[in-house]
Amino acid sequence: MDRFKDVLKASNLKSTHQRLAILDSIDQFGHVDIDTLYDSIFHKYPTMSKATLYRNINDLISFHILEEVKLPQQKQQYEIKKVPHIHLLCSECGSVEDMFMETKPFLETISLRSGFHISHSFIVMNGMCKVCAAKTLRASL
């Protein structure tokens, strides 16, 4: 939690127990929707309302500490802001995995070929995770 205190301080935000609980829970989940996050935090802080949760999440997004993760056919999720990366979405179990690789050459190629000036990108690749692929393989044997 100390690293989150430093992150909040660097953004001139107070290190409230609500913000620290939100950041700690999101960090543990990796990617989490608002309902799961609320349930997780409510066990530790039963006095926290959903309105407080939403307000703090919006503040953390506006200060570029959190990022919204918009995935096709899923509830909006949140993650701790990271370097640009690709999201791998399992179409079987719904899990989301981060793939860290250089996206700049890919985006530059798109810009060069299309003439489109990309200001922001969010890349999601749908498929099947290792666990689901292994289950499918075992079921077919």
N, C-alpha and C positions, 0 to 999 in steps of 0.2 A: 504493500500500500504506500510505502514511502516514495516510490518512484512516481506514483500518481499525485502525491502532494507536490512534488517538484514540477510535474507537468502543469498542474493547476496554477501554482505560483508563477511559473514562467508566462502563463497567459493572463496574469493578474486576476485570477478567479480565487475565491475563498475555498479552502479545503474543508467543505462541510461533510458531515458523516454521510449525507445522502449522495453527494457526488462521488465520494470515495467508494461507497457501496455499489453504486451503478458501475463505475469503472472496473472495480474488482470482479463483479459478476460477469460483465461483458468479456473481460479478459479470460475468465475461466471457461466461458462457453465458446469463445471465438467469434461466433455469429449467433445472434439471439433475437427472437421477436419480442415485442413489447409485453405480451401476456406472460411468456415464460420468464422474462426478466422481472416483471412485477411479482410473480409468485415466488421467485428466488429471493428477492429483496424483502418481501413482506414477512417472511419467516424471521429475518433478523430485525427488521424495523416495522412492526405492525402499525405504527402510527403514520407511515408514509402513504400519502394518497397517490392515485394515478395521475392526478393533476400535477403534483410535485414532481413525479417521475417524468412526465412529458416536458414540463418546463425545464428541468435540468438537462434532459436529453437535447432539447432544442438549443440550450445555451452551449452545451459541449460540442454540438455540431457547428454552431456559428463560430466557435473559437477553434475549429479544425482539430478537435481532440477525438471526436467520434465521427463516424461516417455512416450514412444510410446505405444499406445494401438492398437494392431492388432486384428481386429475382422473379423470373416468370412463374406465374401461377402459385406463388407463395406469399405469405405475409411478409411485409417489410421487416428487414432485420437490421441490426446495428453491429458495428465492430469498432475496435480501436483503430484510429487512422494509421495507415501503414504506407510504405512505399507503393507505387503503382504495381498492381498484381492482377492475376486472372482468377476468377472464381470458377471452380469445378462443381457443378450441381448434379447430384445423382438423381436421375429420374425415377429410380426405384424407391429409395428410402428418404430422399429429400435432404441428405447431408450436404454440407457446403465445405469445400476444402480450398484453401488458398494455394495458388501456384505462383511462386515468386520467380519471375524471369523478366528479362529486359523487353519491355513492350514498345519502346521508342522506335526501333527500326521498323516494326510492323506498322505503327501509326504513320510514320514518315512515308512508307511505301503507299499506303492508302491515300495520303494527301497528294503525293506526286502523281499517282495514276488518276485520281478523281478531280484534283484541283480544289478539293474541299479542305478548309482550314479547321482542323480539329482542336477545340479548346479544352475538351474534357472527354475522357473515355471511361467506360465501365464494361469490362469484358466478362461475359458469362458463357461457359461452355457446358452443354448438357451431355450427359452420358451415364455411365454406370461406374460406381466406385468399386474398389478392389473387393470389398466384403460382399457386395451384391453380385458382382461378377463371379466370385468363387461359389456363392450359393447357387447361382444359375447353372454353373458348370456341374456342380455336384448333383443337382436335381435332374440334369439331362443324362447322367450316367446310369 
